[in-house]
Structure formats: C-alpha cells, structure tokens
C-alpha cells in the first residue's frame, strides 16, 4: 500500500526585522539588558530572538549579544519571520556598548554604518588588560572613538552611564535601557519600558531610577550638537591637593618648608608629600623634601618632573605596601559599594598572591635577605600561588601583621636596594641639570619605566637601567634629550625588551665615527 503525505506549507515573512547588537564585558549586565529588550518586544506581541557569543573570559573579552525583533503581519498571520543568529556588518540598526571601547570595537567589526545605525555607548572606561599591563600610561585615546563614531554612526549618544548607575544604586544596564528609550529608536512607549523592568521583579526601584535618568539624559543629548566630543579633563592643577596645614604639627612643619618652593610646584609637592607620608611616616616626607631641595630651582619643568617621579620612586610597591592596602578599612567599604552588596549580605574577598623569593627576602635585613635569596630550596617552596580570603579573621590577621612591618621597612633588604637605585638616579639628574636641563628632565621622565610589583617591577627596572646607561653615553650631544625620550617611548611599548635593544644598538652607531 502506497501512502503519500502532502508537505506542510509554511509561509516565510520577507519583512526586515529591527536588529540590535549589545557589546558588554562580564559584570556589566549585558544579559539583563538583552532580556529586557526581548521581553519588551514580546510584551507588544512581537517576535523576538536573542543570541550571544561569549568573550574569552571576564574582563578580557566582550560578549556580543544580538537581538532581532519584528511585529507580526496582521494581514498575513500564516507568515513567520526568519530571524538571524548573528549580526552582519552594515545590517545593524542599533548598537549598544556598555563601555566606550566596546563601542569602538563594534565599529571595528563593521557593525556600525552611517546610513542606519544608532550607536549608544557609556563614556566611562573599564580598562582592558593590555591597557593595564602597559609599562607606562597604556590608556587608549577616547577622542579617537568619538571622532570615528561621529562619522561611522547615523546617530551617536554617549555619556557616563556608570556614574549615573552609581548615583542611583543600580547597574549600567538600566541606564543603557533608559538611553535606548530616550533615543526613540524602538516603537514602544516609556510605559512599556518601565513595565518591562517591573515585570522582571529584581531591583525594580533602583533600576527605574537609573532608567529614568538615562532616558532623560539621552533625550537631552539628542537635542545638542550631533557631533559630540569627550568631556575635557580638568586642568592638571585642579587635580592636585592644596599644600596646606592639616593640624598635625610634624606634617604642618613639612608644609611650611615646602611653601618656600616655587608656587608652580605646590600642587605636585602636596601630592608627593601625601604619598610618601602615607607610605611610611612624616620623617620619610622630610627625606622627600631633602632630595627635592637638592635640585636647582631655576628650571620649573625639571623640578615638576622630579617632584612627581621622586614620590613614585620613594613609595614603591613591596609586600608591606600590598598588605597595607589589602587590609585598610576603607577598601572593604569600597568593594561593597562596587559590587552593590546589601547590608544584610555577606561579602567574601579572595586575594590571589604569587610572591617570588625576592619579595620575601626583601622583608629581611640585607645580609640575611641576600643569603636566603640564594637558596633554591626556599625559592621552590615560596614560588607558588596562594589564595587568602581577607574577609576571614585568620587571613586578615596575617596580612595585617605583614602591614605592621612598615616600622621596620628602613632596615630591610628591599628598602636598601630601592634607595640605592633612587639615589643613583637622583645624582644623575643633578649632574645633568648643571649641563643640560632638557637631558635632566628626560632622565626624570624615564623613571616612569619603573613601577608595579614583582616581575613587572624587575622588567621595568632592567629597561630603565639600560636607558640610563645610554643617557650617560649621550651626555654632551645636542640631541641627547631627544634620544633619551625616544628610548623611553620604545621601552614603554616594548614588553620583552627586544625593540629597546635594537634602539640602543642604533645609539651606539652614533659614536662609531667618533
């Protein structure tokens, strides 16, 4: 017996859906935002579909969420839409970046086009790993993202949504949802947006506050000049503390002494004093002024650079400093605010440590520390990662005791080495200042190569020492300062030091015919 079955005919709609791409890093609420957008569309009876492609890991890669939505065709109810799973370059109507550089990456991927795309982005920065690990200031230039967005997007909305989220006790996702409503890019009312938040039933009041603030700000932004620019940073002097007494007799004596320095230095010296005194004690602040006063006062630019990098060099990162920062009372309150923990919630903080033998030996007196550094057996025992929960009494007490070693810091191996290295640098600055102020200033600014902790500090110090030897070699040449500046820039961008070694070989060729 032959049986034939007629095929089921399902009509496919040819209408174009509204497409939305959301780029967010872990912890920024991208998934919540996407759920709200899908629920918003479905509340009005629309078809909606969302997909996501996770990044590499939290804080190292963004997750790309993609949504397509379309209203049902009342005249052809048997027609079903065809919705895509991934955004296609040049085919996205709305792109949302939970952070400024995510908006920039969306443009690099071709998701933003001038003929159709509304680009919404928060102007705050959550620095990427490559920005944080750069030896110098690795922060990407935000103005380039603004310039590109003003050309690449049909409309561009950007403001600091993280600040609004913090002030309203909510998350960036709620502010982004409000900005989407304020942009009037979707055919839904404000009441539809708000009802969607209420229906989710989580953090409703705070989310509505953030939503309203985001919607109002986005509406205001659209009424301004369509070519928006990043908010200018306040003048450098405005960011410095005042050089003024605080009511502590010994510290106020340092302030009175520092006031005799040129007025142009008062801001940077105030910041430097605060840093070194917080690092050690008031007497250490006196050492800071001693070194600063030893430099000639007739070159303001040199003095400003020296005052800045001298404070950074004196307040180096050692095990004592790390333990101190990890156990400060203000830190636990700050972390609670950042993770938005409620008063009745228990917060646990786990710290990851991987000290080297050099860090541990550095806590000891010089002779004993140098002896222990040569112990391979001890090195193997120490050289492994550890996890400590600073919110537990035992781990907190351990780090608190290590922080308490600050009173003995001047007698440690690490401090002796740091001061020897610092004094060698300061002596070189003073020597060059008498002959070539520009070279002395370049040597000051090269100090930014040295920073960080553990291996990072070692690599930076090695590159710095190479640049200093080159500065000694170049002294007396008219272009010496320019060469030191070039070498410093190369070293800042050079992770393994290969490019710096190449640049140093070039410097040597300058003396081949001499």
NORMO-V552175 format. One line per field, one symbol per residue. ss: DSSP state (2 for helix, 1 for strand, 0 for the rest). phi: phi as a letter, one per 20 degrees, with the letter a starting at -180 (. if undefined). Layout:
ss->???
phi->???
This chain:
ss->0000000000110000011111110000022222222222222000111111100000000011111111000222001100000000000001111002222222220000000001111100000022220000000002222222222200111110222222220002222222222200000002222222222200022222222222222222220000000000000222200000000022222222220000222222222222222220022222222222200000022222222222222200002222222200222222222220000000000111100022222000022222222002222222000111100022222222222222222220222222222222222222222000222222222222200000222222222222222222220000022222222222222000022222222222200000
phi->.ecddfffedfdfefefedcdcdbegnemfffgffffffffffenefbbccbcfffagmdbeeddcccbbffeffcfeedfddeecfdgncdecccdfbgffffffffemfdcfebeeddbeefddgfgfffeffdeeffffffffffffefefcccbbfeffffffdmcdggffffffffffledecegffffffffffmclfffffffffffffffffffeegfeecfffffggffeefeebfcndgffffffgfffffggfegfffgfffgfffffcafgffffffgffffegeecfffffffffffffffdfecffffffffdfffffffffffelfffeeedcddedcbfefffffffeggfffffffeeffffffefbfcdcefeegffffffffffffgfdgfeefffgffffffffffffffffffdbfffffffffffffeanblfffffffffffffffffffegoefefffffffffffffedfenfffffffffgfffdfef
